Amino acid sequence: MARSRRPSPEPRGRARWEADARAAIGDRVTGGRLPLLVDAPDDPDAAFLERVGFPGSSPYTRGIQPTMYRGRLWTLRQYSGFGSAAATNRRFHFLLDGGQTGLSVAFDLPTQNGYDSDHARAAGEVGRCGVPIASLGDMRTLFRGLPLDRATVSMTINATAPILTALLVAVAEESGVPRARLGGTVQNDILKEYVARGTYIYPPAASLRLAVDLIEFATREMPQWNYISVSGYHMREAGATAVQEVAFTLGNAIAYVRAVQERGLDLDEFLPRLSFFFSADRNFLEEVAKYRAARRLWASIVGETFGARNARSKQLRFHTQTAGSSLTAQQPELNVVRTTLEALSAVLGGTQSLHTNALDEALGLPTEASARLALRTQQILAEESGVTNTVDPLGGAYEIEYLTDRIEREAREYLARIEEMGGALRAIEKGFLADEIAREAYRTARAREAREEIVVGVNEFTDGNPRFSLFPEAGGRGVAGQRITPAEERRQVRSVRSWRAQRDPEKCRGALERLDRATRAGENVLPSVLAAVGAGATLGEVSDVWRRFFGEHTPSRAF
């Protein structure tokens, strides 16, 4: 029997409501952005089944697993790295003992940019915003006593991703964990570095080749390893809107897929291990809808554009981190509230993995106490809130489905413009993505200066703001921050120099020469990188092999 069509809301009733709404708030009815009231679709049942569907089923709007968190919680993964490999190892043990279920490594800027800790350009930055890793010895210390056969490892590293992956593989295999059983993720998303973060080394095309080398190697030899995490997070931190975050992330993902296809890999062979990384920002409902839109759009792209057949190839799996850019130095205790709401949006949006920022991260690296509180925030959501008891509890809500449709539609418009330019790599080289994000960041800054957009404790509700100090003993009120002292940098520099002095110099030189030949011959570099780090080559020495061949990228524009 045909289902009867549900009548739309009574016209006179809506007209009366609109008149009352305008009388009450005037031009603020729409705010220039969104409708005040979203109606049900004319045919809600058909629309629901076609566009929303069921959890675990295409188009995956409601999640990639039929039971979502009733079957398995998201991975609780707190991002950590500071000072030295030994200090970070202690923090990992502390977090695992506290209930963390996955390891997530933050590397310092020298490591991200391919410099050893004793390089002149590393001075003053060693261990400041992440852990310094220059050698196999450092990597051994970082993971000493950690269960690499059980806890998955995530590494936020891009330009030097092949080197860090090789170091991790070497340490795991020394510990009796073969590379085929090693689980986790390496970010390896170099394209967004030219848009947002800037921790690139080589020109874009050369960097893309190295990223694809890692993807190809991991596809063949590391079946449990997620070889790339295409990141929208850093573009969102730079000022991108939710729509831009979805569009630019998926645009970059399309570029990676095409590059891997050119290597001859089958789509359904490598796509199931491709993953994503999104921000959880302030606008709660929009963020929930953003994840749903991204899942549905990616399923459509993979199926319709690339023709993948495997259902897992179409499933967008993603890690989420709460928005660092939302944290404030003013009234930092409020960051706990912000982070909780952001984390809840990620959970309601169906994330597979989550990091919650600590309250003191607007001022420095988190202390043990603030890191524990951030982890407990996730555990309260998981164990006490009740939101995990229902699969996609907000699915079907008119506002959520409206926002999901809007974000998908506007993201498609951006993707069409990127395609017209020749794809993401060309759009990045032209500066299109960076310009779009910069324009939005400027708009936001102006709106906050004019107090059109409120940040509690910053441009409104500032009464009672204390004279804040990161280190209370220096005067003022505040929280005790994480200190990274010059002595720690000096110890790390001595360690790197000691490592070089103790290795076999001829064996190391020969391995680096073989890497140089493999690079120039267009071979996959990963086997040669594994051999080089095993022979004692440092991260900086491997990076320099590629610097000599590829050269370094100099940005052509600044703003």
PLY file of the C-alpha trace (Angstrom):
ply
format ascii 1.0
element vertex 559
property float x
property float y
property float z
element edge 558
property int vertex1
property int vertex2
end_header
0.00 0.00 0.00
1.32 3.44 -0.91
2.24 5.60 2.06
0.03 8.66 2.36
1.71 12.03 1.92
1.97 14.05 5.10
0.41 17.50 4.63
2.70 20.49 5.02
2.14 22.88 7.98
-1.08 24.93 7.74
-0.23 28.11 5.72
-2.15 30.52 7.95
-0.46 29.09 11.03
2.98 29.67 9.57
2.10 33.20 8.44
0.88 34.02 11.95
4.09 32.60 13.47
6.27 34.62 11.09
4.44 37.84 11.95
4.82 37.18 15.68
8.52 36.33 15.25
9.26 39.51 13.30
7.38 41.61 15.81
9.50 40.08 18.58
13.01 40.16 17.09
12.73 42.06 13.81
15.57 41.57 11.35
17.27 39.11 13.68
14.78 36.46 12.53
17.42 35.01 10.22
20.55 36.70 11.48
21.69 36.77 7.87
22.64 33.11 8.04
20.08 30.47 9.01
16.29 30.25 9.13
14.76 30.60 12.57
12.47 27.61 12.07
13.06 24.51 9.95
9.95 22.64 8.84
9.57 18.94 8.23
10.12 17.84 4.61
6.99 17.39 2.50
7.59 13.64 2.39
9.61 12.91 5.53
9.66 9.12 5.30
11.00 9.00 1.74
13.52 11.78 2.42
14.66 10.04 5.59
15.33 6.73 3.90
16.99 8.20 0.83
19.21 10.84 2.41
19.62 9.60 5.97
19.11 5.84 5.93
20.17 3.56 8.77
23.41 3.37 10.78
26.02 1.21 9.11
24.33 1.47 5.72
24.96 3.69 2.70
25.06 6.69 2.58
26.38 6.40 6.17
24.81 9.67 7.30
23.97 8.06 10.63
27.37 6.43 11.19
29.53 3.69 9.76
28.62 1.00 12.32
25.10 -0.45 12.80
25.40 -0.26 16.61
27.94 2.59 16.92
28.94 3.05 20.59
26.61 0.32 21.85
29.04 -2.08 20.19
32.32 -0.27 20.87
33.26 3.12 22.29
35.36 5.57 20.35
39.13 5.38 21.01
40.08 7.70 23.86
43.29 9.19 22.48
45.01 12.08 24.30
47.61 13.91 22.20
50.93 14.18 24.07
54.56 15.05 23.49
57.01 17.41 25.16
60.49 17.85 26.56
62.14 14.55 25.75
61.32 11.02 24.71
61.70 9.88 28.32
59.33 12.56 29.68
56.73 11.78 27.01
57.03 8.06 27.71
56.19 8.75 31.36
53.15 10.79 30.30
51.95 7.93 28.03
52.19 5.45 30.91
50.30 7.92 33.11
47.48 8.28 30.57
47.21 4.55 29.84
47.02 3.86 33.58
44.21 6.47 33.72
42.10 4.74 31.08
43.34 6.12 27.75
42.93 3.49 25.03
45.21 4.84 22.27
48.53 6.66 22.06
48.83 9.94 20.14
52.24 11.51 19.57
52.93 15.23 19.16
56.37 16.00 17.67
58.35 19.19 18.16
58.89 21.66 15.30
62.46 20.54 14.45
61.23 16.95 14.04
58.29 18.11 11.93
60.61 20.14 9.70
63.32 17.51 9.26
66.01 18.88 11.60
67.91 16.99 14.26
67.85 18.48 17.74
71.42 19.82 17.43
70.79 21.69 14.17
71.21 25.47 14.37
67.61 25.99 13.25
66.35 23.77 16.11
67.77 26.01 18.82
65.12 27.09 21.30
62.43 24.80 19.84
63.58 21.36 21.00
60.79 19.67 22.94
58.70 22.85 23.13
55.51 21.79 21.37
56.11 18.07 21.09
58.63 15.30 21.58
62.02 15.53 19.81
62.81 12.39 17.79
66.09 12.33 15.90
67.12 8.67 15.96
66.11 5.09 16.51
67.41 5.50 20.06
64.91 8.31 20.72
62.07 6.19 19.33
63.05 3.25 21.54
62.91 5.50 24.59
59.56 6.99 23.55
57.81 3.60 23.36
59.72 1.74 26.10
57.37 -0.57 28.01
54.29 0.44 26.00
51.98 -2.27 24.59
52.38 -1.76 20.84
50.59 -5.08 20.27
47.45 -3.73 21.99
47.38 0.08 22.04
47.13 1.78 18.66
49.53 4.62 17.91
48.65 7.89 16.17
51.46 10.14 14.95
50.75 13.72 13.90
53.58 14.09 11.39
53.59 15.04 7.72
56.76 16.15 5.90
58.83 13.54 7.75
56.06 10.92 7.98
58.00 8.22 6.06
60.92 8.55 8.49
58.83 8.46 11.68
56.82 5.51 10.36
60.04 3.64 9.59
61.35 4.35 13.10
58.11 3.07 14.65
58.18 -0.09 12.52
61.78 -0.73 13.57
60.98 -0.31 17.29
57.85 -2.47 17.05
59.70 -5.27 15.30
62.48 -5.13 17.90
59.71 -5.60 20.50
58.29 -8.64 18.69
55.37 -6.84 17.01
55.56 -7.42 13.24
54.62 -4.54 10.97
51.59 -6.52 9.75
50.14 -6.39 13.30
51.00 -2.78 14.07
47.84 -0.72 14.47
47.40 3.02 14.37
47.55 6.08 12.13
50.12 8.42 10.65
48.79 11.78 9.52
50.89 11.96 6.32
48.65 14.75 4.94
51.19 17.10 3.42
48.80 19.06 1.17
47.09 20.89 4.03
50.51 22.05 5.26
50.69 24.41 2.26
47.24 25.74 3.21
47.31 26.08 6.98
50.21 24.88 9.14
53.36 25.45 7.10
55.44 22.48 8.30
56.41 21.44 4.79
59.95 20.95 3.51
59.85 20.06 -0.19
57.78 21.40 -3.12
54.18 20.13 -3.22
54.59 17.58 -6.04
57.67 16.03 -4.41
55.93 15.91 -1.03
52.91 14.23 -2.61
55.20 11.57 -4.05
56.64 10.77 -0.60
53.14 10.62 0.91
52.05 8.18 -1.79
55.20 6.08 -1.25
54.10 5.64 2.37
50.52 4.82 1.35
51.72 2.21 -1.15
54.14 0.62 1.32
51.59 0.45 4.14
48.90 -0.94 1.85
51.22 -3.81 0.92
52.89 -4.51 4.26
50.89 -2.93 7.10
47.25 -4.04 6.71
46.17 -2.70 10.13
47.82 0.69 9.68
45.93 3.83 8.61
48.45 5.31 6.20
46.93 8.79 5.99
44.62 10.95 8.06
43.41 13.69 5.74
43.11 16.66 8.03
40.54 19.41 8.09
41.43 20.23 11.70
44.35 22.51 10.92
42.46 24.38 8.24
39.62 24.95 10.72
42.13 26.20 13.28
43.39 28.68 10.67
39.89 30.12 10.30
37.98 27.88 7.88
34.21 27.52 8.21
32.56 24.13 8.70
31.74 24.04 4.98
35.31 24.91 3.99
36.66 22.29 6.39
34.57 19.56 4.74
35.16 20.71 1.16
38.89 21.33 1.37
39.52 18.11 3.31
37.63 15.97 0.82
39.23 17.87 -2.07
42.67 16.93 -0.74
41.51 13.34 -0.22
40.45 13.18 -3.87
43.97 14.31 -4.87
45.54 11.54 -2.79
43.20 8.90 -4.21
44.04 9.91 -7.78
47.78 9.91 -7.03
47.56 6.42 -5.52
45.53 5.18 -8.48
48.35 6.35 -10.76
50.63 3.94 -8.88
48.38 1.11 -10.02
46.76 0.25 -6.69
43.18 -0.95 -6.75
40.71 1.40 -5.07
39.20 -1.27 -2.87
42.68 -2.36 -1.83
43.75 0.91 -0.25
40.61 2.98 0.45
39.47 1.00 3.53
42.53 2.28 5.46
42.16 5.94 4.45
41.03 8.04 7.42
40.20 11.65 8.27
40.78 14.18 11.05
38.25 16.91 11.86
37.88 19.68 14.40
35.07 19.94 16.93
34.39 23.65 17.11
31.95 25.90 18.98
28.72 25.83 16.97
27.30 22.66 18.52
24.51 21.71 16.11
26.49 22.73 13.02
29.38 20.54 14.13
27.13 17.49 14.59
25.73 18.06 11.11
29.20 18.60 9.64
30.32 15.07 10.41
27.12 13.63 8.98
27.49 15.69 5.78
31.13 14.69 5.37
30.27 10.99 5.69
27.47 11.19 3.15
29.46 13.28 0.69
32.51 10.99 0.86
30.35 7.91 0.26
28.91 9.61 -2.82
32.34 10.65 -4.15
33.90 7.23 -3.66
30.97 5.41 -5.20
29.96 7.74 -8.02
33.25 9.42 -8.96
35.71 6.59 -8.37
33.41 3.59 -8.71
34.60 1.73 -5.62
32.64 -1.43 -4.87
33.67 -2.37 -1.33
31.33 -0.94 1.31
34.30 -0.22 3.61
35.86 1.90 0.88
32.91 4.29 1.13
32.97 4.64 4.92
34.48 7.88 6.19
36.32 7.05 9.42
37.61 10.00 11.39
39.42 11.20 14.49
38.27 14.40 16.19
40.06 16.94 18.34
38.31 19.71 20.19
39.16 23.18 18.89
42.43 24.57 20.19
41.48 27.93 18.70
38.44 28.09 20.98
40.56 27.97 24.14
41.11 31.25 25.95
43.82 32.46 28.32
41.17 34.61 30.01
39.16 32.63 32.59
40.83 29.36 31.47
38.51 27.29 33.68
35.79 28.03 31.10
37.75 25.93 28.61
36.50 22.83 30.39
32.94 23.80 29.42
33.91 24.60 25.84
35.79 21.35 25.43
32.95 19.29 26.89
30.42 20.71 24.44
32.81 20.27 21.53
33.57 16.69 22.51
29.85 15.97 22.81
29.29 17.24 19.27
31.93 14.80 18.01
30.30 11.91 19.86
26.82 12.79 18.60
28.37 13.12 15.13
29.77 9.59 15.26
33.53 9.98 15.64
35.78 6.90 15.81
38.48 8.51 17.94
38.63 11.61 20.13
41.11 13.95 21.81
39.88 16.51 24.33
42.05 19.60 24.86
43.20 20.57 28.33
42.09 23.79 30.01
45.61 25.30 30.12
46.53 24.77 26.45
45.96 28.41 25.53
48.99 29.10 27.72
51.29 26.12 27.32
51.53 22.36 27.18
49.13 20.56 29.55
50.22 19.42 32.98
49.44 15.95 34.29
46.48 17.32 36.24
44.92 19.12 33.28
45.61 16.15 30.96
43.82 13.86 33.44
40.84 16.22 33.60
40.65 16.27 29.78
40.66 12.47 29.72
38.02 12.31 32.46
35.83 14.59 30.32
35.70 11.88 27.66
35.06 9.20 30.25
32.11 11.12 31.72
30.60 11.46 28.25
31.13 7.75 27.65
29.98 6.40 31.00
27.57 8.93 32.53
25.86 11.03 29.88
23.70 8.30 28.35
24.33 9.54 24.79
26.08 6.29 23.88
22.96 4.22 24.57
21.23 5.31 21.34
22.66 5.07 17.85
22.64 8.58 16.30
20.28 10.13 18.86
19.88 13.39 16.88
19.13 11.70 13.56
15.90 12.95 11.98
15.83 16.21 13.92
14.68 18.86 11.44
17.47 21.31 12.25
20.20 18.65 12.12
19.02 17.31 8.77
18.65 20.82 7.37
22.19 21.72 8.43
23.52 18.43 7.07
21.93 19.13 3.68
23.21 22.73 3.64
26.79 21.81 4.49
26.84 19.03 1.89
25.37 21.31 -0.79
27.79 24.17 -0.15
30.76 21.79 0.12
29.85 20.36 -3.28
29.94 23.88 -4.71
33.47 24.37 -3.39
34.55 20.99 -4.74
33.23 21.91 -8.18
35.35 25.10 -8.13
38.43 23.10 -7.10
37.85 20.65 -9.93
37.58 23.52 -12.41
41.06 24.64 -11.32
42.50 21.18 -12.02
42.17 19.60 -8.58
43.39 20.29 -5.07
47.12 20.37 -5.86
46.62 23.08 -8.48
44.17 24.99 -6.26
46.74 24.93 -3.45
49.52 26.13 -5.74
47.28 29.01 -6.87
46.60 29.95 -3.25
42.84 29.48 -3.56
42.31 27.46 -0.38
44.54 29.69 1.74
42.86 32.85 0.43
39.37 31.54 1.18
40.36 30.62 4.72
42.16 33.93 5.31
39.09 35.84 4.19
36.91 33.97 6.70
39.47 34.37 9.49
39.50 38.12 8.87
35.68 38.26 8.94
35.65 36.42 12.26
38.29 38.70 13.79
36.34 41.79 12.76
33.10 40.33 14.14
34.74 39.72 17.51
36.29 43.17 17.61
32.82 44.62 16.98
31.35 42.24 19.57
28.98 40.85 16.95
30.41 37.44 17.83
30.79 36.87 21.55
33.64 34.97 23.19
32.81 34.68 26.87
35.53 36.15 29.06
37.31 37.79 26.09
35.03 40.43 24.57
32.05 40.06 26.91
31.43 38.92 30.50
34.99 39.89 31.44
34.21 41.07 34.95
36.36 39.29 37.49
39.10 38.39 34.99
42.19 38.04 37.19
45.67 39.22 36.40
46.67 35.89 34.96
50.04 34.16 35.26
50.97 30.79 33.80
53.20 30.24 36.80
51.42 31.53 39.93
54.60 31.66 41.94
55.74 34.50 39.63
52.86 36.64 40.84
49.19 36.81 39.95
46.61 34.03 39.82
46.49 31.10 37.47
47.47 27.48 36.98
50.92 25.96 37.18
52.02 25.39 33.60
54.20 22.72 32.05
57.81 23.91 31.97
60.28 22.94 29.23
63.69 24.06 30.45
66.85 24.83 28.46
68.53 21.99 30.36
66.23 19.47 28.67
67.25 20.81 25.25
70.92 20.52 26.15
70.43 16.89 27.24
68.69 16.07 23.97
71.47 17.70 21.93
74.09 15.64 23.80
72.03 12.49 23.20
71.89 13.05 19.42
75.63 13.67 19.21
76.33 10.58 21.31
74.13 8.51 19.00
76.12 9.59 15.94
79.44 8.90 17.69
78.46 5.33 18.61
77.03 4.11 15.28
78.94 2.43 12.44
79.73 5.40 10.15
80.41 3.32 7.02
77.20 1.32 7.39
75.21 4.52 7.88
76.87 6.29 4.92
76.18 3.33 2.64
72.52 3.19 3.65
72.06 6.92 2.96
73.70 6.53 -0.45
71.29 3.70 -1.31
68.38 5.93 -0.23
69.67 8.67 -2.52
69.82 6.27 -5.48
66.31 4.93 -4.78
64.93 8.47 -4.59
66.55 9.51 -7.87
65.37 6.31 -9.58
61.75 6.98 -8.63
61.52 3.87 -6.45
59.37 3.63 -3.34
61.64 5.10 -0.65
60.23 3.29 2.40
62.43 0.15 2.22
65.52 2.35 1.90
64.39 4.59 4.77
63.89 1.52 6.98
67.41 0.36 6.13
68.86 3.83 6.78
67.32 4.33 10.23
68.27 0.76 11.12
71.86 1.62 10.22
71.75 4.59 12.59
70.90 7.45 10.23
69.14 10.35 11.90
65.92 12.03 10.86
67.83 15.12 9.74
70.25 13.09 7.59
67.42 11.28 5.80
65.61 14.59 5.28
68.78 16.11 3.84
69.01 13.37 1.20
65.64 14.59 -0.09
66.53 18.27 0.35
69.46 17.82 -2.00
67.31 16.12 -4.64
63.92 17.86 -4.35
65.01 21.23 -3.01
63.02 23.19 -0.43
59.67 24.86 -1.01
59.53 28.64 -0.81
56.00 30.05 -0.56
55.16 32.40 -3.39
52.62 34.45 -1.46
52.16 35.80 2.03
49.26 37.45 3.84
0 1
1 2
2 3
3 4
4 5
5 6
6 7
7 8
8 9
9 10
10 11
11 12
12 13
13 14
14 15
15 16
16 17
17 18
18 19
19 20
20 21
21 22
22 23
23 24
24 25
25 26
26 27
27 28
28 29
29 30
30 31
31 32
32 33
33 34
34 35
35 36
36 37
37 38
38 39
39 40
40 41
41 42
42 43
43 44
44 45
45 46
46 47
47 48
48 49
49 50
50 51
51 52
52 53
53 54
54 55
55 56
56 57
57 58
58 59
59 60
60 61
61 62
62 63
63 64
64 65
65 66
66 67
67 68
68 69
69 70
70 71
71 72
72 73
73 74
74 75
75 76
76 77
77 78
78 79
79 80
80 81
81 82
82 83
83 84
84 85
85 86
86 87
87 88
88 89
89 90
90 91
91 92
92 93
93 94
94 95
95 96
96 97
97 98
98 99
99 100
100 101
101 102
102 103
103 104
104 105
105 106
106 107
107 108
108 109
109 110
110 111
111 112
112 113
113 114
114 115
115 116
116 117
117 118
118 119
119 120
120 121
121 122
122 123
123 124
124 125
125 126
126 127
127 128
128 129
129 130
130 131
131 132
132 133
133 134
134 135
135 136
136 137
137 138
138 139
139 140
140 141
141 142
142 143
143 144
144 145
145 146
146 147
147 148
148 149
149 150
150 151
151 152
152 153
153 154
154 155
155 156
156 157
157 158
158 159
159 160
160 161
161 162
162 163
163 164
164 165
165 166
166 167
167 168
168 169
169 170
170 171
171 172
172 173
173 174
174 175
175 176
176 177
177 178
178 179
179 180
180 181
181 182
182 183
183 184
184 185
185 186
186 187
187 188
188 189
189 190
190 191
191 192
192 193
193 194
194 195
195 196
196 197
197 198
198 199
199 200
200 201
201 202
202 203
203 204
204 205
205 206
206 207
207 208
208 209
209 210
210 211
211 212
212 213
213 214
214 215
215 216
216 217
217 218
218 219
219 220
220 221
221 222
222 223
223 224
224 225
225 226
226 227
227 228
228 229
229 230
230 231
231 232
232 233
233 234
234 235
235 236
236 237
237 238
238 239
239 240
240 241
241 242
242 243
243 244
244 245
245 246
246 247
247 248
248 249
249 250
250 251
251 252
252 253
253 254
254 255
255 256
256 257
257 258
258 259
259 260
260 261
261 262
262 263
263 264
264 265
265 266
266 267
267 268
268 269
269 270
270 271
271 272
272 273
273 274
274 275
275 276
276 277
277 278
278 279
279 280
280 281
281 282
282 283
283 284
284 285
285 286
286 287
287 288
288 289
289 290
290 291
291 292
292 293
293 294
294 295
295 296
296 297
297 298
298 299
299 300
300 301
301 302
302 303
303 304
304 305
305 306
306 307
307 308
308 309
309 310
310 311
311 312
312 313
313 314
314 315
315 316
316 317
317 318
318 319
319 320
320 321
321 322
322 323
323 324
324 325
325 326
326 327
327 328
328 329
329 330
330 331
331 332
332 333
333 334
334 335
335 336
336 337
337 338
338 339
339 340
340 341
341 342
342 343
343 344
344 345
345 346
346 347
347 348
348 349
349 350
350 351
351 352
352 353
353 354
354 355
355 356
356 357
357 358
358 359
359 360
360 361
361 362
362 363
363 364
364 365
365 366
366 367
367 368
368 369
369 370
370 371
371 372
372 373
373 374
374 375
375 376
376 377
377 378
378 379
379 380
380 381
381 382
382 383
383 384
384 385
385 386
386 387
387 388
388 389
389 390
390 391
391 392
392 393
393 394
394 395
395 396
396 397
397 398
398 399
399 400
400 401
401 402
402 403
403 404
404 405
405 406
406 407
407 408
408 409
409 410
410 411
411 412
412 413
413 414
414 415
415 416
416 417
417 418
418 419
419 420
420 421
421 422
422 423
423 424
424 425
425 426
426 427
427 428
428 429
429 430
430 431
431 432
432 433
433 434
434 435
435 436
436 437
437 438
438 439
439 440
440 441
441 442
442 443
443 444
444 445
445 446
446 447
447 448
448 449
449 450
450 451
451 452
452 453
453 454
454 455
455 456
456 457
457 458
458 459
459 460
460 461
461 462
462 463
463 464
464 465
465 466
466 467
467 468
468 469
469 470
470 471
471 472
472 473
473 474
474 475
475 476
476 477
477 478
478 479
479 480
480 481
481 482
482 483
483 484
484 485
485 486
486 487
487 488
488 489
489 490
490 491
491 492
492 493
493 494
494 495
495 496
496 497
497 498
498 499
499 500
500 501
501 502
502 503
503 504
504 505
505 506
506 507
507 508
508 509
509 510
510 511
511 512
512 513
513 514
514 515
515 516
516 517
517 518
518 519
519 520
520 521
521 522
522 523
523 524
524 525
525 526
526 527
527 528
528 529
529 530
530 531
531 532
532 533
533 534
534 535
535 536
536 537
537 538
538 539
539 540
540 541
541 542
542 543
543 544
544 545
545 546
546 547
547 548
548 549
549 550
550 551
551 552
552 553
553 554
554 555
555 556
556 557
557 558
